[in-house]
Amino acid sequence: MKIAMFTNTYLPHVGGVARSVQTLEEECRKRGHRVKVVAPEFDDAEESPHVLRVPAIQHFNGSDFSVRLPAPALVRDCMDEFEPDVIHSHHPFLLGDTALRQAWRMEIPVVFTHHTLYERYTHYVPLDSPTLRRMAIQLATEYCNLCSTVIAPSESIRDLLVERGVTVPIVPIPTGIDTDFFSSGDGERFRRREGLPEEALVIGHVGRLAAEKNLEFLAEALALFLKERRDAVFLLVGEGDAGDPMETILEKAGAGDRVFRMGALSGTRLADAYAAMDVFVFASQSETQGMVLAEAMAAGKPVVALDGPGVREIVIDGANGFLLPGASRPDAFAEALRALTDDAEAMRRRGAMACSSAMDFDHQHCAREVTDLYERLIGERPVRSEEEKTPWDPFLNSLEIEWDLFAAKMSAAATGMMEPEVTEVGRD
């Protein structure tokens, strides 16, 4: 089977979607499938025969994202040479539009994974507003309905998409992680190398340090906790503009000297960082699936988190950690962290349960579900004989998808100007 994956974020970009695409493509190749990734240019990206890099504006609007520039002939020629059996789109715009154009032109199935709550990311675009957030919701919904099937990374996202008006089949399949890899880290090695106190209680967080991750809330909760637990330190792994405000909050609380900020880590160093933690904390409510939660749990770490889509499917309150209501205050989060860390036996039990829970998100299991979906869609695709085809078919198919994409954008614009009944995810 030949699979083409279209994504606006890809290695060496650090983020959930980039890692998701990498994990899936690697597992597909292990299963004997051929994979071609279409992604924007990115600083320090390695050349690969498996990846088509399209021209892009890098560091768009001061972010770490690349925005592709139109290159229809480049992509079309690549797809004609590769001849994919199925196209998998990972975004509903930019290269997502290109994925639809190629799938319709070639009359092959297109799968879309709804990785992101896009309305939580409109602050990266000039003129952010409630109107723009409503447009983002409707644009993603319209895009879903142009695809053959949508993959939702969690049950709560599937329910949300149905509520928003997605009518094509939606299949809940989480993004897989390498549970063996994340359970193999050496925490003592990491503590020695990075200078963490040997007997310290290590509270850890991994992720992109961005405004939509609710990190100031997390810092305020940790400030309260660290004031009381003088033996505790905070291990922060990730890059982004929100890291400095977090450190400022913790410095004002007198805990600045107990913050170990590592920047972005990957490979063995990331696995070792998880192993060095005693508890993993998470406050984001912009997730479709909290991959870092599954990674931390694979390392046997109990979690304290806020309830939200993509989180409640992983964190089981009272079993593998504490799951607080989404509208909780920082003091309630700090109290839950105290209750967990004050009971060493409870931490051990919840860590063991966390390790067991992570197995549901193992990459081999998840990739098998995705490739089974590909094969089913390919098998169900109507195949026309050569006699039924005409030289005009690619042109007519292109006209049809261009009209549908235009109509989707007009629908999103119209929705943005009104108050819909159901739009954003709440905090509870």
C-alpha positions in Angstrom: 0.0 0.0 0.0 1.3 3.5 -0.9 0.3 6.2 1.6 0.8 10.0 1.1 0.7 12.1 4.2 0.2 15.9 4.0 1.1 18.0 7.1 1.8 21.6 7.9 4.1 20.7 10.7 6.8 18.1 10.5 10.3 17.3 11.8 12.4 19.0 13.0 9.4 21.1 14.3 8.7 20.1 17.9 5.0 19.5 18.5 2.3 16.9 18.8 1.2 16.7 15.2 4.8 16.5 13.9 5.5 13.6 16.3 2.2 12.0 15.5 3.0 12.0 11.7 6.5 10.6 12.4 5.2 7.8 14.6 2.5 6.8 12.2 4.7 6.9 9.1 7.5 4.9 10.8 5.1 2.2 11.9 3.5 2.0 8.4 6.9 1.5 6.9 7.7 -1.3 9.4 4.5 -3.0 8.2 5.8 -2.9 4.6 3.9 0.1 3.3 5.5 2.9 1.3 4.9 6.4 2.7 5.6 9.8 1.2 5.3 12.9 3.4 4.5 16.3 2.0 5.5 19.1 4.4 6.7 22.7 4.3 10.4 23.7 4.4 11.7 24.1 7.9 15.0 25.4 9.3 17.6 22.6 9.7 15.3 20.0 8.1 17.2 16.9 6.8 16.7 15.9 3.2 15.0 12.6 2.7 13.7 10.7 -0.3 10.6 10.0 1.7 9.7 13.7 2.2 8.7 16.4 -0.3 9.5 19.8 1.1 7.4 22.6 -0.4 8.4 26.3 -0.3 7.2 28.1 2.8 7.3 31.3 4.9 9.1 30.3 8.1 8.5 31.6 11.6 5.1 32.9 10.5 3.9 35.9 12.6 6.7 35.2 15.1 5.7 31.6 15.7 7.7 28.5 15.1 5.3 27.4 12.3 6.1 27.4 8.5 3.3 28.4 6.1 3.5 26.8 2.7 3.6 28.8 -0.4 1.6 27.6 -3.5 3.5 25.0 -5.5 0.8 23.0 -7.3 3.0 21.6 -10.1 5.6 20.4 -7.6 3.1 18.5 -5.5 1.1 17.2 -8.6 4.3 15.8 -10.2 5.3 14.1 -7.0 1.9 12.5 -6.5 1.8 11.3 -10.2 5.2 9.7 -9.7 4.4 8.1 -6.3 0.8 7.0 -7.3 -0.6 6.8 -3.7 -3.5 4.4 -2.9 -4.7 6.8 -0.1 -4.0 10.3 1.1 -3.9 11.2 4.8 -4.3 14.9 5.6 -3.3 16.2 9.0 -4.6 19.8 8.7 -7.8 21.4 7.3 -6.1 24.2 5.5 -2.9 25.1 3.5 -1.4 21.6 2.7 -4.7 20.1 3.8 -6.4 21.8 0.8 -3.7 20.5 -1.4 -4.3 17.0 -0.1 -8.0 17.2 -1.0 -7.1 18.5 -4.5 -4.8 15.6 -5.2 -7.2 13.0 -3.7 -10.1 14.2 -5.8 -8.0 14.6 -8.9 -6.7 11.0 -8.6 -10.0 9.6 -7.3 -8.6 8.0 -4.2 -9.8 8.1 -0.6 -8.7 10.9 1.7 -8.5 10.5 5.5 -8.3 13.5 7.8 -7.1 13.4 11.4 -8.6 16.2 13.5 -5.5 16.7 15.7 -6.2 20.2 16.9 -8.9 22.4 18.4 -8.1 25.1 15.9 -10.1 27.9 17.6 -7.5 27.7 20.4 -4.7 28.8 18.1 -6.2 31.8 16.4 -3.9 34.1 18.4 -1.1 33.2 16.0 -3.1 35.0 13.3 -3.4 38.8 13.0 -6.8 40.2 14.1 -7.7 37.4 16.4 -11.3 37.7 17.5 -14.4 35.6 18.5 -15.4 35.9 14.8 -12.1 34.3 13.7 -12.5 31.5 16.3 -16.0 30.7 15.0 -14.6 30.7 11.4 -11.9 28.2 12.5 -14.5 25.8 13.9 -16.7 26.0 10.8 -13.8 25.7 8.4 -12.6 22.5 10.1 -16.1 21.1 10.2 -16.6 21.8 6.4 -13.3 20.3 5.7 -14.2 17.1 7.5 -17.3 16.7 5.4 -15.2 16.8 2.2 -13.1 13.8 3.3 -13.8 10.1 3.1 -13.4 9.5 6.8 -12.2 11.5 9.8 -10.0 10.1 12.6 -10.7 11.6 16.0 -7.8 11.2 18.5 -10.3 10.7 21.3 -13.9 9.8 22.0 -14.6 13.3 23.3 -13.3 14.9 20.1 -15.5 12.5 18.1 -18.6 13.6 20.1 -17.6 17.2 19.6 -17.3 16.8 15.8 -20.7 15.2 15.6 -22.2 18.0 17.7 -20.6 20.5 15.3 -22.1 18.9 12.2 -19.6 16.4 10.8 -21.6 13.9 8.8 -18.9 11.6 7.3 -17.8 8.6 9.3 -15.7 9.4 12.3 -13.4 6.8 13.8 -11.7 7.3 17.2 -8.1 6.2 17.0 -5.5 7.7 19.4 -2.1 8.7 18.2 0.2 6.0 19.2 3.4 6.2 21.3 6.3 3.8 21.7 5.5 2.5 25.2 8.7 0.3 25.3 10.9 3.3 24.6 9.3 5.6 27.1 9.4 3.0 29.8 13.2 2.5 29.3 14.5 5.9 30.5 17.2 6.2 33.1 16.1 8.8 35.6 19.2 8.6 37.8 21.4 9.3 34.8 19.3 12.3 33.9 19.4 13.7 37.5 23.1 13.4 37.6 23.7 14.9 34.2 21.4 17.9 34.7 22.3 18.6 38.4 18.9 17.7 39.9 19.2 17.0 43.7 19.4 13.2 44.2 16.6 13.1 46.8 14.4 15.8 45.4 10.7 15.3 44.6 10.6 16.1 40.9 7.4 17.5 39.4 7.6 17.5 35.7 6.0 18.9 32.6 6.7 18.3 28.9 5.3 20.2 25.9 5.4 23.2 23.7 5.5 26.3 25.9 2.7 28.3 24.3 -0.2 30.5 25.5 -2.9 28.0 24.5 -1.4 25.4 26.9 -2.7 27.2 30.1 0.9 27.4 31.5 0.4 30.5 33.7 -2.3 28.6 35.6 0.1 25.7 36.0 2.9 28.0 37.2 0.6 29.6 39.8 -0.4 26.2 41.1 3.2 25.0 41.3 4.2 28.3 43.0 1.8 27.4 45.8 3.0 23.8 46.0 6.7 24.6 45.9 6.3 27.2 48.7 5.3 24.3 51.1 7.5 21.5 49.7 11.0 22.8 50.0 12.4 19.4 48.8 10.5 19.6 45.5 11.8 20.9 42.2 10.1 21.6 38.8 11.5 20.0 35.7 10.2 21.9 32.6 10.9 20.4 29.2 10.0 22.3 26.0 10.5 25.5 24.1 8.3 28.5 23.5 7.4 32.1 24.5 5.3 31.0 27.6 8.3 29.6 29.4 9.6 33.0 30.6 6.3 34.1 32.2 6.2 30.7 34.0 9.7 31.3 35.4 8.7 34.8 36.5 5.7 33.5 38.5 7.9 30.9 40.2 10.7 33.4 40.9 8.2 35.7 42.6 7.2 32.8 44.8 10.8 32.3 45.8 11.1 29.0 43.9 13.1 30.3 40.9 16.2 28.4 42.0 14.3 25.1 41.9 13.2 25.4 38.3 15.2 23.2 35.9 14.3 24.4 32.4 15.7 22.0 29.8 14.4 23.3 26.4 13.2 20.8 23.9 14.4 17.2 24.3 14.1 14.2 22.1 15.3 10.6 21.9 16.9 9.1 24.9 17.2 12.4 26.7 13.4 12.8 26.6 12.8 9.3 27.9 15.4 9.9 30.7 13.6 13.2 31.6 10.3 11.4 32.1 12.0 8.7 34.1 13.6 11.4 36.4 10.1 12.8 37.3 8.0 11.6 40.3 4.8 13.2 39.1 3.7 14.7 35.8 1.5 17.8 35.8 -0.7 19.1 32.9 -3.2 22.0 32.7 -3.8 22.4 28.9 -7.4 22.3 27.7 -6.6 22.8 24.1 -5.8 19.1 23.4 -7.5 16.6 21.2 -5.2 13.9 22.7 -2.5 14.6 25.3 0.3 12.5 23.9 2.7 13.7 26.6 0.3 12.3 29.2 0.6 8.8 27.6 4.3 9.2 27.4 4.6 10.1 31.1 2.4 7.2 32.0 4.4 4.8 30.0 7.3 5.9 32.2 5.2 5.0 35.2 4.4 8.5 36.4 1.1 9.4 38.0 -0.5 12.6 36.6 -2.3 15.6 38.1 -4.3 17.3 35.3 -7.3 19.5 34.5 -10.3 17.8 32.8 -10.6 18.5 29.1 -11.0 16.8 25.7 -8.2 14.4 25.0 -7.3 14.3 28.7 -10.2 12.6 30.3 -9.7 9.5 28.0 -6.2 9.1 29.5 -6.3 10.3 33.1 -8.6 8.3 35.4 -9.2 10.2 38.6 -8.2 8.2 41.7 -6.6 5.5 39.6 -3.6 6.7 37.6 -3.7 10.2 39.0 -6.0 13.1 39.8 -8.3 14.7 37.2 -9.6 18.0 38.4 -12.6 19.9 37.0 -11.6 22.2 34.1 -12.7 25.3 36.0 -10.6 24.5 39.1 -8.5 27.2 40.7 -4.7 26.9 41.1 -5.0 26.3 44.8 -7.2 23.2 44.2 -4.6 21.9 41.7 -1.8 22.5 44.3 -3.9 20.7 46.9 -4.3 17.7 44.6 -0.6 17.6 44.0 0.0 17.7 47.8 -2.4 14.9 48.4 -0.7 12.7 45.9 2.9 13.4 46.9 2.2 13.1 50.6 1.3 9.4 50.2 4.3 7.5 48.9 2.3 4.2 48.6 -0.5 6.0 46.7 2.1 7.4 44.3 3.5 3.9 43.7 0.1 2.4 43.1 -1.0 5.2 40.7 2.3 5.0 38.9 1.8 1.3 38.3 -1.7 1.9 37.1 -0.4 4.7 34.8 2.0 2.3 33.2 -0.8 -0.2 32.6 -3.1 2.6 31.2 -0.4 3.7 28.6 -0.6 0.3 26.9 -3.9 1.3 25.3 -1.9 4.0 23.4 0.9 1.8 22.1 1.9 2.8 18.6 1.7 -0.7 17.1 -1.9 -1.1 18.2 -2.9 2.4 17.0 -1.1 2.1 13.6 -2.8 -1.2 13.0 -6.2 0.4 13.4 -5.2 3.2 11.0 -3.8 0.9 8.3 -6.9 -1.3 8.6 -8.9 1.8 7.9 -6.8 2.7 4.9 -7.3 -0.8 3.5 -11.0 -0.8 4.0 -11.4 2.6 2.3 -9.3 1.4 -0.6 -11.3 -1.7 -0.9 -14.6 0.2 -0.9 -13.5 2.7 -3.5 -15.5 2.5 -6.7 -13.1 1.6 -9.5 -14.1 2.7 -13.0 -13.0 0.8 -16.1 -10.8 2.5 -18.7 -13.8 2.7 -21.0 -15.8 4.7 -18.4 -13.0 7.3 -18.0 -12.6 10.4 -20.1 -9.7 12.8 -20.6 -11.9 15.5 -19.0 -12.3 13.6 -15.6 -9.3 15.1 -13.8 -10.3 18.6 -14.9 -13.9 18.1 -13.8 -12.8 16.6 -10.5 -10.5 19.6 -10.0 -13.4 22.0 -10.7 -15.6 20.2 -8.3 -13.2 20.3 -5.4 -12.2 23.9 -6.0 -15.9 24.8 -5.8 -16.4 22.8 -2.6 -13.3 24.3 -1.0 -14.6 27.8 -1.9 -18.0 27.0 -0.6 -16.5 25.7 2.7 -14.6 28.9 3.2 -17.7 31.0 2.4 -19.6 29.0 5.0 -16.9 29.5 7.6 -16.9 33.3 6.9 -20.7 33.4 7.2 -20.6 31.4 10.4 -18.0 33.8 11.9 -20.5 36.7 11.5 -23.2 35.1 13.6 -23.6 33.5 17.1 -23.9 29.7 16.5 -25.6 27.4 19.0 -22.6 25.2 19.5 -19.0 26.3 19.0 -16.2 26.2 21.5 -15.3 23.6 24.1 -16.1 24.7 27.6 -13.8 24.5 30.6 -15.8 21.9 32.4 
